[in-house]
C-alpha cells in the first residue's frame, strides 16, 4: 500500500498553534462508521452519540517536561536535548542514563559535556556516552545540588511541543498540553484526543450511564516518528510501555457481553487495547508490557468499536490507524470536510468521533 494514499493538502493556517481559549470548547466532527454520514457539533455534545452501557477508555499518562536547553561545556555552544527513554533503572537518583534526540548532532560526539539551564539552580549536567541513528544519543545526566535528576528535569525542562507548533512553550502549556486526568508520569507527547475533556464533560458521560475507565500508555517518539518508507507495510513503530488495570478489563468484557461499544479516546488507547487482545487470542489481559503494534488498513479490530481522535498529519502512522478503523475513503472525505469547514488540526486542534 502506497504511503501517498494517505497524503492531503492542509492550509497552514489550520494548524493550531494554541489550545482553544477554553478547554472543552473544541469542535467535533462525528462520522457514522456504517453510513459515512457526518455531523458537525462540539465536544461537549459527545455523550449524545453514545449509549448507556458504552465504555469510554482514557489514557491517563502524564507528559513530563522532556525538552532541555543548555550549552556545551566549555565552548558555550547552544544544545537542545529531548529525552526519549530512560535507559538506567535507578529512577529518582542523582544520576540517570537516557536515550535522547540532541541538536546539533554533528557536534555532540561521545565525551561531549553539557550544562542545562533553567530558572532554578538544580545543577543538571550531561555527558554524551554514545552516538546512534537519526540524531540520537545516549546521555548520562547528573545533578550537583542534591536533588534528583527527575526533580531537576521537572524544574527546568520545557514542555515538548510538536515541531509544527511554531512558537516557544509557555507556562500555560504545562497545564494545557496535559489531560485533566493525567496521573502516570512518562510521556514526551500528550495523548491529544484526551485534551478536549473537562471534568464536566466526563461527569456528563457518567450521568448518561456511560462508563469511563483508564489505562496507561506512555507516548514516546515512535508514535510520531515520520514514515520514511514508500510502502505502508514497511513502516515500524518503536515499542512503548503500557499498563492495563484489571478494572478496565472487567468493564470492557462486560460491555462486549452486553453488546455495548468500547470507545477508545485516542490512537494510543486503541493500539494498547488491540495489541494486548492480539497477543492473547482476542481477549484483554490486565498487566504491564510494551507494544510496537502498527495499525493500518486491513487490520482486524477486536476490542475497539468507537474512536475519538484528533486530525493527524498527512501520511502519518496515526491517520493510517484511523483509516484502518473507518475506511480510507471515509476518512479522507471527512478530512476534506473538516478542512472546508475550517477545523483546527493536530495536537491543539479539534476532534473527530467515529462510531
C-alpha positions as CSV (number, residue, x, y, z in Angstrom):
1,X,0.0,0.0,0.0
2,X,1.4,3.4,-1.1
3,X,2.0,5.9,1.7
4,X,0.9,8.7,-0.7
5,X,-2.6,7.3,-0.4
6,X,-2.8,9.0,3.0
7,X,-1.5,12.4,1.9
8,X,-3.6,15.5,1.7
9,X,-3.1,19.3,1.4
10,X,-3.6,21.3,4.6
11,X,-3.7,25.1,4.6
12,X,-1.0,26.1,7.1
13,X,-3.5,28.4,8.9
14,X,-5.5,25.4,10.1
15,X,-2.5,24.0,12.1
16,X,-3.5,25.0,15.7
17,X,-0.7,27.0,17.3
18,X,-2.5,27.5,20.6
19,X,-5.1,25.5,22.6
20,X,-8.7,26.7,22.4
21,X,-9.4,29.6,24.7
22,X,-11.5,27.4,26.9
23,X,-10.8,23.7,27.4
24,X,-13.9,21.7,26.3
25,X,-14.9,24.1,23.6
26,X,-13.4,22.2,20.6
27,X,-15.4,21.4,17.5
28,X,-16.3,17.8,16.9
29,X,-16.9,16.0,13.6
30,X,-18.9,12.9,14.1
31,X,-18.6,10.2,11.4
32,X,-21.1,7.3,11.3
33,X,-18.9,4.3,10.6
34,X,-21.7,2.3,8.9
35,X,-23.3,5.0,6.7
36,X,-20.4,7.6,6.4
37,X,-22.8,10.4,7.4
38,X,-21.1,13.3,9.1
39,X,-22.4,15.7,11.8
40,X,-20.7,19.0,12.8
41,X,-21.0,19.7,16.5
42,X,-18.9,20.4,19.6
43,X,-17.0,18.2,22.1
44,X,-19.4,18.9,24.9
45,X,-22.1,17.0,22.9
46,X,-20.0,13.8,22.7
47,X,-22.4,11.9,25.1
48,X,-25.3,12.3,22.6
49,X,-23.6,9.9,20.2
50,X,-23.1,7.2,22.8
51,X,-25.5,4.9,24.7
52,X,-25.9,3.9,28.3
53,X,-23.6,0.9,28.9
54,X,-21.0,2.0,26.4
55,X,-17.4,2.3,27.9
56,X,-15.0,5.2,27.2
57,X,-11.4,4.4,27.6
58,X,-8.8,7.1,28.5
59,X,-5.0,7.1,28.5
60,X,-4.0,8.6,31.9
61,X,-0.3,9.1,31.0
62,X,1.3,12.3,32.1
63,X,3.6,14.4,30.0
64,X,6.9,15.5,31.6
65,X,9.0,18.5,30.5
66,X,11.3,16.4,28.4
67,X,12.9,19.2,26.4
68,X,16.1,20.5,27.9
69,X,18.1,23.6,26.8
70,X,21.7,24.2,27.6
71,X,25.2,24.7,26.3
72,X,28.3,22.8,25.7
73,X,31.0,22.9,28.4
74,X,33.4,24.7,27.9
75,X,32.7,26.1,24.4
76,X,29.3,27.6,25.2
77,X,27.6,26.4,22.1
78,X,23.8,26.0,22.3
79,X,22.4,22.5,22.8
80,X,18.9,21.1,22.7
81,X,18.0,17.7,24.2
82,X,14.7,15.8,24.0
83,X,14.7,12.9,26.5
84,X,13.2,9.9,24.7
85,X,13.5,7.0,27.1
86,X,15.3,6.2,30.3
87,X,17.9,3.5,30.0
88,X,19.0,3.2,33.6
89,X,16.9,1.6,36.3
90,X,17.7,4.0,39.1
91,X,14.9,6.5,38.7
92,X,14.8,9.0,41.5
93,X,18.5,9.2,42.0
94,X,21.1,11.9,41.3
95,X,22.3,10.2,38.1
96,X,20.4,8.6,35.2
97,X,21.2,7.4,31.7
98,X,18.8,8.4,28.9
99,X,18.3,8.0,25.2
100,X,17.8,11.4,23.7
101,X,17.4,13.3,20.5
102,X,20.1,16.0,20.6
103,X,20.9,19.1,18.4
104,X,23.3,20.0,16.9
105,X,24.0,16.3,16.4
106,X,27.2,16.6,14.4
107,X,29.0,18.4,17.2
108,X,27.9,16.2,20.0
109,X,30.3,13.2,19.9
110,X,30.8,10.8,22.7
111,X,32.6,12.6,25.6
112,X,30.9,16.0,25.0
113,X,29.8,17.7,28.2
114,X,26.7,19.8,28.5
115,X,25.2,22.1,31.2
116,X,21.5,22.5,31.2
117,X,20.0,25.8,32.0
118,X,16.8,27.0,33.7
119,X,15.3,29.5,36.2
120,X,16.4,27.3,39.1
121,X,19.9,26.2,40.2
122,X,19.4,22.5,40.1
123,X,22.8,22.0,38.5
124,X,21.8,19.5,35.8
125,X,24.8,18.2,33.8
126,X,25.1,15.8,30.9
127,X,27.8,13.7,29.1
128,X,27.2,12.1,25.7
129,X,28.0,8.5,26.0
130,X,27.3,7.1,22.5
131,X,26.0,8.2,19.1
132,X,23.1,6.4,17.4
133,X,21.0,6.8,14.3
134,X,18.8,9.8,13.3
135,X,20.5,12.2,15.8
136,X,20.0,10.0,18.9
137,X,22.5,9.9,21.7
138,X,22.9,8.0,25.0
139,X,23.5,10.7,27.6
140,X,24.4,10.5,31.3
141,X,22.6,13.1,33.4
142,X,23.5,14.0,36.9
143,X,22.9,16.8,39.4
144,X,25.3,18.7,41.7
145,X,22.7,20.3,44.1
146,X,21.4,17.2,45.9
147,X,18.1,17.0,44.1
148,X,17.2,14.0,41.9
149,X,17.5,14.1,38.1
150,X,13.7,13.8,37.9
151,X,13.3,16.9,40.2
152,X,15.8,18.9,38.1
153,X,14.1,17.9,34.8
154,X,10.7,18.9,36.2
155,X,12.0,22.2,37.4
156,X,14.0,23.4,34.3
157,X,12.6,21.3,31.4
158,X,10.3,22.6,28.7
159,X,7.0,21.2,27.5
160,X,8.0,19.2,24.4
161,X,5.6,20.8,22.0
162,X,5.5,19.2,18.5
163,X,7.6,20.9,15.8
164,X,4.6,22.1,13.8
165,X,3.7,24.4,16.7
166,X,5.9,27.3,15.6
167,X,6.5,29.0,19.0
168,X,8.3,28.5,22.2
169,X,6.5,26.8,25.0
170,X,4.8,28.9,27.6
171,X,3.9,28.3,31.3
172,X,0.3,27.8,30.2
173,X,1.4,24.8,28.2
174,X,2.3,22.9,31.3
175,X,-1.5,22.8,32.0
176,X,-3.0,22.8,28.5
177,X,-0.7,20.2,27.0
178,X,-1.9,17.8,29.7
179,X,-5.2,16.0,30.1
180,X,-7.2,16.7,33.2
181,X,-7.0,13.0,34.1
182,X,-3.2,12.7,33.7
183,X,-1.6,10.8,36.5
184,X,1.1,8.4,35.4
185,X,4.3,10.4,34.5
186,X,6.2,9.1,31.5
187,X,5.2,10.6,28.1
188,X,7.1,13.0,25.9
189,X,3.9,13.9,24.0
190,X,0.3,14.2,25.1
191,X,-2.4,11.7,24.1
192,X,-4.0,14.7,22.4
193,X,-7.6,13.3,21.9
194,X,-7.8,13.5,25.7
195,X,-7.0,17.2,25.8
196,X,-10.6,18.0,24.9
197,X,-12.2,16.6,28.1
198,X,-13.1,18.6,31.2
199,X,-14.4,17.3,34.5
200,X,-17.8,18.5,33.4
201,X,-17.8,16.5,30.2
202,X,-16.6,13.4,32.0
203,X,-19.3,13.8,34.6
204,X,-21.8,14.2,31.7
205,X,-20.8,10.9,30.3
206,X,-21.2,9.2,33.6
207,X,-24.6,10.8,34.2
208,X,-25.7,9.3,30.8
209,X,-24.8,5.8,32.0
210,X,-21.5,5.7,30.1
211,X,-18.7,4.1,32.0
212,X,-15.3,5.8,31.9
213,X,-12.2,3.7,32.6
214,X,-8.4,4.2,32.1
215,X,-5.2,2.6,31.0
216,X,-1.7,3.9,30.6
217,X,0.5,4.0,27.5
218,X,3.5,6.3,27.8
219,X,3.7,8.1,24.5
220,X,7.2,8.1,23.0
221,X,8.9,9.4,19.9
222,X,7.8,6.3,18.0
223,X,4.1,7.4,17.9
224,X,5.0,10.5,15.9
225,X,8.2,9.5,14.1
226,X,8.0,10.2,10.3
227,X,7.0,7.4,7.9
228,X,10.2,7.3,5.9
229,X,9.3,4.4,3.6
230,X,7.3,4.3,0.4
231,X,5.2,1.2,1.3
232,X,3.0,1.3,4.4
233,X,3.7,-2.3,5.3
234,X,7.5,-1.5,5.6
235,X,7.0,1.1,8.4
236,X,7.9,0.1,12.0
237,X,7.0,1.7,15.3
238,X,9.1,1.7,18.4
239,X,7.9,-0.1,21.5
240,X,6.1,1.9,24.2
241,X,5.2,0.8,27.7
242,X,1.7,0.2,28.8
243,X,-0.3,-0.9,31.8
244,X,-4.0,-2.0,31.8
245,X,-5.7,-2.4,35.2
246,X,-8.0,-5.3,35.9
247,X,-10.9,-3.0,36.5
248,X,-10.6,-1.8,32.9
249,X,-10.5,-5.4,31.6
250,X,-13.6,-6.3,33.6
251,X,-15.5,-3.2,32.3
252,X,-14.7,-3.9,28.7
253,X,-15.6,-7.6,29.0
254,X,-18.9,-6.7,30.5
255,X,-19.6,-4.2,27.7
256,X,-18.8,-6.8,25.0
257,X,-21.0,-9.3,26.7
258,X,-23.9,-6.8,26.7
259,X,-23.4,-5.7,23.1
260,X,-22.2,-2.3,24.1
261,X,-19.4,-0.2,22.5
262,X,-15.9,0.3,23.6
263,X,-14.9,3.9,22.6
264,X,-11.1,4.5,22.7
265,X,-10.0,8.1,23.3
266,X,-7.0,8.4,21.0
267,X,-4.8,6.2,18.9
268,X,-2.6,5.4,21.8
269,X,-5.5,3.8,23.7
270,X,-6.6,2.0,20.6
271,X,-3.1,0.5,20.0
272,X,-2.8,-0.6,23.6
273,X,-6.2,-2.4,23.7
274,X,-5.7,-4.0,20.3
275,X,-2.1,-5.1,20.9
276,X,-3.0,-6.9,24.1
277,X,-6.0,-8.6,22.5
278,X,-3.9,-9.6,19.5
279,X,-1.4,-11.2,21.8
280,X,-4.0,-13.1,23.8
281,X,-6.3,-14.7,21.2
282,X,-8.7,-11.7,21.1
283,X,-9.0,-11.3,24.9
284,X,-7.8,-8.5,27.1
285,X,-5.4,-9.3,29.9
286,X,-4.6,-7.0,32.8
287,X,-0.9,-6.1,33.3
288,X,2.1,-4.2,32.0
289,X,4.2,-4.7,28.9
290,X,5.3,-3.0,25.8
291,X,3.8,-2.7,22.3
292,X,5.1,-1.7,18.9
293,X,1.8,-2.6,17.1
294,X,1.4,-0.6,13.9
295,X,-2.2,-0.5,12.7
296,X,-3.0,0.2,9.1
297,X,-5.8,-0.7,6.7
298,X,-6.6,-4.4,6.7
299,X,-6.2,-4.7,10.5
300,X,-8.9,-6.6,12.3
301,X,-10.2,-4.7,15.4
302,X,-11.2,-7.0,18.2
303,X,-11.9,-4.6,21.1
304,X,-12.5,-1.0,19.9
305,X,-15.8,-0.2,18.3
306,X,-15.6,3.6,18.6
307,X,-12.8,6.1,18.3
308,X,-12.3,9.7,19.4
309,X,-9.3,11.2,17.8
310,X,-7.7,14.5,16.6
311,X,-6.9,15.3,13.0
312,X,-3.5,14.0,12.1
313,X,-0.5,14.8,9.9
314,X,-0.7,13.7,6.2
315,X,0.9,10.2,5.5
316,X,1.4,9.6,9.2
317,X,1.0,6.3,11.1
318,X,-1.8,7.9,13.0
319,X,-4.0,8.7,10.0
320,X,-3.3,5.2,8.8
321,X,-4.7,3.8,12.1
322,X,-7.9,6.0,11.7
323,X,-8.2,4.8,8.1
324,X,-7.9,1.2,9.2
325,X,-10.8,1.8,11.6
326,X,-13.2,3.8,9.5
327,X,-12.0,3.1,5.9
328,X,-9.6,5.2,3.9
329,X,-12.2,6.8,1.7
330,X,-14.4,7.8,4.5
331,X,-11.5,9.2,6.5
332,X,-10.1,11.2,3.6
333,X,-13.6,12.6,2.8
334,X,-14.0,13.5,6.5
335,X,-10.7,15.3,6.5
336,X,-11.6,17.2,3.3
337,X,-14.9,18.2,5.0
338,X,-13.1,19.3,8.1
339,X,-10.7,21.5,6.0
340,X,-13.6,23.0,4.2
341,X,-15.3,23.9,7.5
342,X,-12.1,25.4,9.0
343,X,-11.4,22.8,11.7
344,X,-8.2,23.2,13.6
345,X,-5.7,20.4,13.1
346,X,-3.1,18.4,15.1
347,X,-2.3,18.4,18.8
348,X,-4.2,21.6,19.9
349,X,-6.8,21.1,17.2
350,X,-10.4,19.9,17.0
351,X,-11.7,16.3,17.3
352,X,-13.4,13.6,15.3
353,X,-15.6,10.9,16.7
354,X,-16.2,7.7,14.7
355,X,-18.9,5.3,15.9
